[in-house]
Amino acid sequence: MINLESMLYVFSSVLFIIGIKRLSHPKTARSGNFIASLGMLIAIITTLVSNSTVNLELIAVGIVIGSVIGAFFAIRVEMTQMPQMVAIFNGFGGIASALIAAAEFLNPSEPLLSFSIATISLSVFVGTLTFTGSFIAFGKLQGFISGQPIVFLGQQLLNAIIGISILGLSIYITLDPEQINIFYLIIAASAIIGIGLTIPIGGADMPVVISLLNSYSGIAATSTGFVLNNNALIISGALVGASGLILTNIMCKGMNRSLANVIFGAVGLEQTTGSDGESKQINVKSYSTEEAAMIFDAAEKIIVVPGYGLAVAQAQHAVREVAEFLAKKGKKVLYAIHPVAGRMPGHMNVLLAEANIPYDQLKDLDEVNNEFEDCDVALVLGANDVVNPAARHDSSSPIYGMPILDVDKSRTVIINKRTMNTGFAGVQNELFGYDNSIMVFGDAKDMLQKLLKDLKEL
């Protein structure tokens, strides 16, 4: 006899997989999000209908409150705040799994087996770690906490001791589940290690941290699925965990660094000296938008390099207008996307897609780097570390070995920044002092609007 509940869970899982697949391309991302959401709705309804012991009125109240809060923030959040929002979502996902697992331990529906206690401990550990770690990431991105790595003597040893202690306490409570105080100690220690693992990571590595925490929230959900014996939760959590780990690996490759180096390397401490031990002095050439417009007017091939400064200024529509004007004058315009540009994976792709910039103009690092050699103008908008040539040759630099966009090979590099402050990696960008580089200071949106006006007047 066919089990309808199991069939609906399988159908939901198929929708999850299709949804994630469609999220891999901007053209299909919206439909992928809808399909995955539909799969989750089916799984939720199936769970509620098949469980006669739940209080549907309380659940309905929770759904209404959560929907109102979610819709409110989804509508009001700006694109520059999207990484922070994703970090919070990861944290809430982790703590939801931890709370459900804790409730099952404190008020079990049936006697708990050793396997169930072990999975509860895992869910509480990973879920609580994800919650506190995500809010530290949120604080760093929002500016509540310093974006610089926060380090102190013996930090990694302390984290190791806490981690080993959690493992020992989990084994102990599995053997003696009556020790409730031990369970509370596991929760407290997990919260502390979530903070301890995240504070030494610099703001430049936040894209990797966000994808890793996303993976953690999936692992916590899978563990809770085993606790509840819920196949949909097991499968969806495993999909989130696996996709998060794959994305984390892609991001690490994009920076040519290992995950261990991201977590324990404390990359982002202020660098004030070069490999020769002396302070670097960069002499920049500042141009007006009128002078930059004349350079653009003489160019045939232009490559735009978006960075976090573009997102802060909400300048995606302005850059599209400039690009369209240049294209109408017969110029070739491309966009170079570095895999870790912005503050979360795919940040620049989403930002430019919002402005309806054609997808075929967006080129990733491997596609576009050869294009710079015959490029007349590279327009760098708020990007810093991903265009720093020091990554190629300065072995003392924390970004040494990271693949970068080869904008310095262009005939002219026009760089827009509000100030000469360093990027999140905390290193000076030697590109700013190159002979073929010029600076146009100011807010990206204002600069692009003035540039467009000057181009039209030529």
C-alpha positions in Angstrom: 0.0 0.0 0.0 1.3 3.4 -1.0 2.1 5.7 2.0 0.7 9.1 0.9 2.7 11.0 3.5 6.0 9.5 2.2 5.0 10.2 -1.4 4.3 13.8 -0.7 7.7 14.2 1.1 9.4 12.7 -1.9 7.5 15.1 -4.2 8.6 18.0 -2.0 12.2 16.8 -2.1 12.1 16.7 -5.9 10.8 20.3 -5.9 13.7 21.3 -3.6 16.2 19.8 -6.0 14.7 21.4 -9.1 14.5 24.7 -7.2 18.2 24.6 -6.2 19.1 23.7 -9.8 17.2 26.7 -11.2 18.8 29.0 -8.6 22.1 28.5 -10.4 21.3 30.9 -13.2 19.8 34.5 -12.9 17.3 33.8 -15.7 15.7 30.9 -13.8 16.4 32.0 -10.2 13.0 33.5 -9.4 11.1 30.4 -10.7 13.6 28.2 -8.8 12.9 30.1 -5.6 9.1 29.7 -6.1 9.4 26.0 -6.9 11.5 25.3 -3.7 9.1 27.4 -1.6 6.2 25.4 -3.0 8.0 22.2 -2.0 8.4 23.5 1.5 4.7 24.5 1.7 3.7 20.9 0.7 6.1 19.4 3.3 4.7 21.7 6.0 1.1 20.9 5.2 1.8 17.2 5.0 3.5 17.3 8.4 0.6 19.2 10.0 -2.1 17.0 8.5 -0.4 13.7 9.4 0.2 14.8 13.1 -3.0 14.9 15.1 -1.3 16.0 18.3 -0.2 19.5 17.2 -2.1 22.7 18.1 -3.1 24.1 14.8 -4.3 27.4 16.3 -0.9 28.1 17.8 0.8 27.1 14.6 -1.5 29.4 12.6 -0.7 32.3 14.9 3.0 31.6 14.5 2.7 31.5 10.7 0.9 34.8 10.6 3.4 36.5 12.9 6.4 35.1 11.0 4.9 36.0 7.6 4.2 39.6 8.6 7.7 40.0 10.0 9.3 38.3 7.0 7.3 40.3 4.4 8.1 43.6 6.2 11.8 43.1 6.2 11.9 41.5 2.7 10.2 44.6 1.3 12.2 47.2 3.3 15.7 45.7 3.1 18.1 47.4 0.7 20.4 45.4 -1.5 23.4 46.6 0.5 21.8 44.9 3.5 21.1 41.6 1.8 24.2 39.9 3.2 23.2 40.9 6.7 19.7 39.6 6.1 21.1 36.3 4.8 23.3 36.0 7.9 20.2 36.5 10.1 18.2 33.9 8.2 21.1 31.4 8.7 21.1 32.2 12.4 17.3 31.8 12.8 17.4 28.5 10.8 20.1 27.2 13.1 18.4 28.2 16.4 15.0 26.8 15.2 16.6 23.4 14.7 18.4 23.6 18.1 15.1 24.6 19.9 13.1 21.8 18.4 15.9 19.3 19.3 16.1 20.7 22.8 12.3 20.5 23.2 12.4 16.8 22.2 15.1 16.1 24.8 13.4 18.0 27.6 9.9 16.7 26.8 10.2 13.5 24.8 7.2 12.0 23.1 8.7 8.5 23.8 11.7 7.1 25.6 14.9 8.4 23.9 17.4 6.0 22.4 21.1 6.7 22.5 21.1 7.5 18.8 18.4 10.1 19.3 20.3 11.7 22.2 23.4 11.8 20.1 21.6 13.5 17.2 19.9 15.9 19.6 23.3 16.9 20.9 24.6 17.4 17.4 21.6 19.5 16.4 21.8 21.7 19.5 25.6 22.1 19.0 25.5 23.0 15.3 22.3 25.0 15.6 23.4 27.1 18.5 26.9 27.7 17.0 25.2 28.8 13.8 22.9 31.2 15.7 25.7 33.0 17.6 28.1 32.9 14.7 25.6 34.3 12.3 24.8 37.2 14.5 28.6 38.0 14.9 28.8 37.9 11.1 25.7 40.2 11.0 27.4 42.6 13.4 30.6 42.7 11.4 28.7 43.4 8.1 26.5 46.0 9.7 29.3 47.7 11.5 28.2 47.0 15.1 31.4 44.9 15.5 34.8 45.7 14.0 35.3 44.2 10.5 38.9 43.6 11.5 39.8 40.1 12.9 39.4 40.1 16.7 42.3 38.0 18.0 44.0 37.3 21.4 46.7 35.1 22.7 45.6 31.5 23.1 42.4 32.0 21.2 42.6 28.9 19.0 43.6 26.8 22.0 40.6 28.0 23.9 38.3 27.2 21.0 39.8 23.7 20.8 39.3 23.1 24.6 35.6 24.2 24.3 35.1 22.0 21.3 36.6 18.9 23.0 34.5 19.7 26.1 31.3 19.8 24.0 32.2 16.4 22.6 32.9 15.0 26.0 29.7 16.4 27.5 27.7 15.0 24.6 29.1 11.5 25.2 28.4 11.8 28.9 24.7 12.9 28.4 24.2 10.1 25.9 25.2 7.6 28.6 23.3 9.4 31.3 20.3 11.5 29.9 19.1 12.4 33.3 21.8 15.0 33.7 19.8 18.1 32.5 22.5 20.5 33.7 25.0 18.9 31.4 22.6 19.5 28.5 22.4 23.2 29.4 26.2 23.3 29.5 26.3 22.0 26.0 24.0 24.8 24.8 26.1 27.5 26.6 29.4 26.1 25.3 28.0 25.9 21.7 27.0 29.5 21.9 30.4 30.5 23.1 32.3 28.6 20.4 30.1 30.1 17.7 31.3 33.5 18.8 34.9 32.3 19.2 35.1 30.8 15.7 33.6 33.9 14.0 35.2 36.9 15.7 38.7 36.2 14.3 37.5 36.2 10.7 37.9 39.5 8.9 35.2 41.2 6.9 36.8 40.3 3.6 36.0 36.7 4.3 32.4 37.2 5.1 31.1 35.8 1.8 32.8 32.5 2.8 31.5 32.7 6.3 27.9 33.3 5.2 28.0 30.3 2.9 29.6 28.1 5.6 27.0 29.1 8.2 24.3 28.4 5.6 25.7 24.9 5.4 25.8 24.6 9.2 22.1 25.5 9.4 21.4 22.7 6.9 23.4 20.2 9.0 21.4 21.2 12.1 18.1 20.7 10.2 19.2 17.3 9.1 20.1 16.3 12.6 16.7 17.5 13.9 15.1 15.5 11.1 16.6 12.3 12.5 15.4 13.3 15.9 11.9 13.7 14.7 12.1 10.9 12.1 11.0 13.4 9.4 12.2 12.5 5.9 11.5 15.9 4.4 13.6 17.7 7.1 16.4 15.2 6.6 16.5 15.7 2.8 16.0 19.5 2.8 18.7 19.9 5.5 21.1 17.7 3.6 20.5 19.7 0.4 21.2 23.0 2.2 24.2 21.5 3.9 25.7 20.1 0.8 25.0 23.1 -1.4 26.5 25.4 1.3 29.7 23.3 1.4 30.0 23.3 -2.4 29.5 27.1 -2.5 32.1 27.5 0.4 34.6 25.5 -1.6 34.0 27.6 -4.7 34.5 30.8 -2.7 37.7 29.5 -1.2 39.0 28.6 -4.7 38.0 32.1 -5.8 40.5 33.4 -3.2 43.0 30.6 -3.6 42.9 29.8 0.0 41.9 26.8 2.1 38.9 26.8 4.4 41.2 26.4 7.4 43.1 29.5 6.4 39.8 31.5 6.2 38.6 30.3 9.6 41.9 30.4 11.5 44.1 32.8 9.4 42.8 36.1 10.8 43.1 37.7 7.3 42.2 41.4 7.4 44.4 42.8 10.1 45.7 46.3 9.0 48.7 46.0 6.8 50.9 49.2 6.8 54.1 47.9 5.3 55.1 46.1 2.2 57.5 43.2 1.7 60.4 45.5 2.3 59.1 46.5 5.7 58.6 50.1 4.7 55.3 52.0 4.5 53.9 52.2 1.1 53.2 55.7 -0.3 50.7 55.8 -3.2 50.5 58.9 -5.3 47.1 59.0 -7.1 45.9 61.1 -10.0 42.5 62.6 -9.3 40.3 63.4 -12.4 36.9 65.1 -12.8 34.0 63.5 -14.5 34.4 65.8 -17.5 38.0 64.5 -18.0 36.8 60.9 -17.5 34.0 61.5 -20.1 36.6 62.4 -22.7 38.5 59.2 -22.1 35.3 57.2 -22.4 34.4 59.0 -25.6 37.7 57.9 -27.2 37.4 54.3 -26.0 36.0 51.4 -28.1 36.0 48.6 -25.4 35.0 49.2 -21.8 34.8 46.7 -18.9 32.9 47.7 -15.8 34.1 46.1 -12.5 31.4 46.4 -9.8 32.3 46.2 -6.1 30.7 46.9 -2.7 30.9 50.7 -3.3 28.4 50.2 -6.2 26.1 48.4 -3.8 26.4 51.0 -1.1 25.5 53.8 -3.5 22.7 51.8 -5.1 24.3 52.7 -8.4 23.3 49.7 -10.5 20.7 51.6 -12.5 23.0 54.5 -13.0 25.8 52.2 -14.4 23.3 50.5 -16.7 22.3 54.0 -18.1 25.9 54.9 -18.7 26.6 51.5 -20.4 23.5 51.8 -22.6 24.6 55.3 -23.7 28.1 54.0 -24.6 26.7 51.0 -26.4 24.5 53.2 -28.5 27.6 55.0 -29.6 29.0 51.7 -30.9 31.2 50.8 -28.0 31.5 47.3 -26.5 30.6 47.2 -22.8 31.2 44.1 -20.5 30.9 43.6 -16.8 33.6 41.7 -14.9 32.4 39.7 -11.9 34.8 38.4 -9.3 33.4 35.4 -7.3 34.0 37.2 -4.0 33.1 40.7 -4.9 30.6 42.2 -2.5 29.6 40.8 0.9 28.0 37.5 -0.1 28.2 34.9 -2.9 26.6 36.3 -6.0 26.1 39.8 -4.6 27.1 41.6 -7.8 25.1 39.3 -10.0 21.9 39.9 -8.1 22.6 43.6 -8.0 23.1 43.9 -11.7 20.2 41.6 -12.5 18.0 43.9 -10.5 18.9 46.7 -13.0 18.0 44.4 -15.9 21.5 44.4 -17.3 21.7 41.7 -20.0 23.1 38.4 -18.6 25.4 37.9 -21.6 27.3 41.0 -20.6 28.2 39.6 -17.2 31.5 37.7 -17.4 33.2 35.8 -14.6 36.9 36.0 -13.7 38.0 33.2 -16.0 36.0 34.5 -19.0 36.9 38.1 -18.7 40.6 38.3 -17.7 41.8 37.8 -21.3 39.6 40.7 -22.3 41.5 43.3 -20.3 44.6 43.1 -22.6 42.8 44.9 -25.4 40.5 46.9 -23.2 40.6 50.7 -23.6 39.0 51.6 -20.2 38.4 49.5 -17.1 35.9 51.3 -14.8 36.3 50.1 -11.2 33.3 51.0 -9.1 34.0 50.5 -5.4 36.0 47.3 -5.8 39.3 47.0 -3.9 40.9 43.7 -3.0 39.7 41.9 -6.1 41.7 44.2 -8.4 44.8 44.6 -6.3 47.9 43.5 -8.3 49.8 42.9 -5.0 48.0 39.5 -5.0 50.3 38.4 -7.9 53.7 39.3 -6.5 53.7 40.6 -2.9 54.2 37.4 -0.8 53.8 39.5 2.4 50.2 40.5 1.4 47.3 38.6 3.1 45.7 38.4 -0.4 48.8 36.9 -2.1 47.9 34.2 -4.5 44.2 35.2 -4.7 43.0 35.3 -8.4 42.2 38.9 -9.3 40.7 40.7 -12.2 43.5 41.9 -14.4 42.2 45.5 -14.7 45.8 46.9 -14.6 46.4 45.4 -18.0 43.8 47.8 -19.5 45.0 50.9 -21.4 43.3 53.1 -18.8 41.9 52.2 -15.4 39.3 54.7 -14.0 38.7 54.0 -10.3 35.7 55.4 -8.4 36.0 55.4 -4.6 34.6 57.7 -1.9 37.8 57.7 0.1 41.3 56.1 0.0 40.4 53.7 2.8 41.5 50.1 2.3 39.1 47.3 1.5 37.9 44.7 4.0 41.2 42.8 3.7 42.9 45.8 5.3 45.6 46.3 2.6 46.5 49.2 0.4 45.8 48.8 -3.3 48.9 49.6 -5.3 46.7 49.8 -8.4 45.7 53.3 -7.4 49.2 54.6 -8.0 49.8 52.9 -11.4 50.7 55.2 -14.3 47.6 54.1 -16.2 45.2 54.5 -13.2 43.2 57.6 -12.4 40.8 58.3 -9.5 37.4 59.9 -9.7 36.3 60.4 -6.1 32.8 60.5 -4.8 29.6 58.4 -4.4 29.3 56.0 -7.3 25.7 56.9 -8.2 26.4 60.7 -8.2 29.6 60.1 -10.1 27.9 58.0 -12.8 25.0 60.5 -13.2 27.5 63.3 -13.7 29.5 61.2 -16.1 26.4 60.5 -18.2 25.6 64.2 -18.3 29.1 65.0 -19.4 29.1 62.3 -22.0 25.9 63.7 -23.5 27.4 67.1 -23.7 30.5 66.0 -25.8 
